[in-house]
Amino acid sequence: TPATELVRFVVADGVLQQDAAHSSSGRGAWLHPHPRCVDLARRRGAFSRSLRRKLDDSVLDGFAASKEI
């Protein structure tokens, strides 16, 4: 999938946030915006593993609902 179709997430001030401009500095995690991909990433702990820290991924609750395909 091209990067233009993916959503980038970063940790800012200890909180997982969407990087809509794809320009925040630091380590980022990319996700396909399909609800099944969001669910799979959460179940596997992909964000904590990719961003190398324990994270609260509750920001994805609203994200999955708003990205229905």
N, C-alpha and C positions, 0 to 999 in steps of 0.2 A: 504494500500500500504506500503511495507517495506521502511524504511528510505533510503536504497540504491538506490531506484528508485525516490526519491524526491530530490528537489533542495532546498538548504537552502540559505536564504538571511539575511543579517545583515546590520546594519547601522555603517559605519566607517567614521569618520570625517564629520558626518551629511549627508552622501550620502548613498543611498541604493545600496548595492553591493552583488553580488553572492559570496557565501562562498563555493567554489568548494571542499575544503578539509573537510568541515563539522566540522571545529575545531576552528573557531574564538570564542573568549569569548563574553559573553553577550547574550542578548535576540536575538533570531533568529525567522524567519518565514519560514515555509516549504511550498513548492508548488509542485504539480504534474506538470511535464513539458509539458503537453498537451496544445496546443494553446487555447482550450476552457476554461481550468482551469485558464490560465493566464488572459484571457479576463474577466472572472467572478470575479476573485480576484481584478482586476483593477476597474471594475464597482462598486463593493461593498466597495471599500476603505479598503480592507483587510490588506494591509501592514501598513497603517497608524494606524489602530486600533490595530493590533497585536503588533506592535513595539512601540506603545504609543507615536507617534509624527507625525506631518504633514510631509509628504514625497513627493518628486517628484519621481514618479514611471516610468519616461521615460526610465530608464535602461531596462525595460521590452519590449520596442519596438523591439529591435534587438533580445532579448531572445526568444520571441514567434515565430519569423520568423525562427530562427535557430533550433528550436525544433519540427519541423513538424513531426507528427507521421502518 
